[in-house]
Amino acid sequence: QVQLVESGGGSVQAGGSLRLSCVASASIAAYSMAWVRQAPGKEREVVATSYLTRDRFHYNAYADSVKGRFTIARDFAPNTVVLQMDNLKPEDTAMYYCAAAGRFFTAFQSLDRNQYGDWGQGTQVTVSS
């Protein structure tokens, strides 16, 4: 199990950018990581993943709603994952959570929120029109 702490949320106007960071209590090299958001009244949605495959490589996957606008990356530090969010839209407004799973995934599995067992407390992102 790993503890996760998110930061970087805030309020921006549509078209703006934010960079979220997630710091883990231990190395995440052997974890599949995800950013998951939840808007009021909606279910949690995986928006970006950096998942680990059986051949020990990390790959990225994105929800269609954020492709081309969001970028997930494992930072140089071994226990950090970031989410760069560009061209933000009002519909991106949500609480954003960092999530981790100590297992291998396919791209399809990585986008399933139920696959992740470790979660942070979340950071709020608000985008105004």
N, C-alpha and C positions, 0 to 999 in steps of 0.2 A: 504494500500500500504506500502511496506517495501523497504528501500534502501539497496543495496547489494554491497559489495566491496570484490573483489577477490585478492589473492596474492599467491605467491609461484611458479609461472611459471619460466621457464628458459630453458637452453640448456643442454641436456645430451646425452650420447652415448647409442646406443641400448643395452638393458639389464639393464639399470640403473633405478633409482627410483626418483620420485618427490612427494611432498605432497602439495596439493593445499588447501587453506583455504578460506572460505567465511564468512565474518562477516556482520550480518544484523543489521539494525538500531533499531530493536525491537525483542522481543522474537519470535522464530520461532516454538514454541511448537504446535501452531495451523496451521502450514503451511506444505504443501507438498513441498519438496525441490528437486532440480535436478542439476546435472552438465551436461552441453550441450556443444558440441564442433562443430566448423566449420572450415574445411580445405579450402584452396583457391579453388574456383570454385565448391565447394560442398555445399549441404544444411546442415543446422544445424541438429545435431544428438544428441539425449539424450543418454548419456552413463551410467549414474547411477542416481538412485532416492532414496530418503528416503521419502516415501509417507505416508500420514495419511489416515486411513480408518474410516468408520462410527462408529466402536467400539472404536475409539480413540487410536488405537495402531499405531506405526510407523513400516513400513516394508521397505525392500530394494529390488530394482530391477535393473537389469543390461542389457545393450545391449550385444548380443552374442559376439560382437567383443572384449569386454573387460572382459568377465566373467573369473574369476580365477586370474585376474591380477590387477583389480581395486577394491577398497573398499571404500564405502561411509559410513560416520559416523557423527552423531550429537555429537559435543564435549561436555564436561562437562558444559561449559558455555552455557547458554540457547539460545544464538543467533549466534552460529557458527556451520557450517557444513564443514567437510573436505573430501577430495578425496585423498586417498593413491593410487599412481600409481606405480606398480612394473613391472619388465620385459618389459619395454617400447620398442616399435617398431617404426621404421620410420613412419609408417602409423598412428601413434598416434599424429603426428605433426599437430597442429591446435591451434586456439584461443579457450580457455575454458571459458565458462560463467557459472555463478551461476544463478539459476532461482528459483522463488518461486510462489506458488499459495495457496491462503487461502481457500482451499476446500478439500473434500475427493476424493480419487481416488481408482480405481482398479489398479492392476499391469499394465494391458494393457494401461489404460489411462495415467498412470504416465510416460510412455515412449513416449508420444505424445508431441512434443515440443510446439504445438499450445495451450496446456492446461495452459501454464504458462504466467502470466501477468507482473511479476516483474523480471527485469534482471539487472545484474551488467555490468560493462564495459569490463570485460574479462581480462584474463591473458594468455600470449603466451607460448606455450610449443613446443619446437623443439627437435626432436630426430634424431640424425645422425647415419648413419650406420658404 
